[in-house]
């Protein structure tokens, strides 16, 4: 896994949509769009993901305690992801 601070992430995204294994636990990602991004195996535990994730790959992600309230999760690959205690109220599946 590798990690970014949000300043570095802002500089590479959306140019680079391969963020496999990224460490973004407890990050506030509300101002980002991850539409179509490959976030496979990412640590998003406790992150604010009230964002556009349409078509993203979230396979095997740690989404425990994440806030996905109102997130666009249409066509997202969620195979093996852990949503334990995540807030998915009004998320669009």
Order of alpha helices (4+ residues) and beta strands (2+ residues): beta-alpha-beta
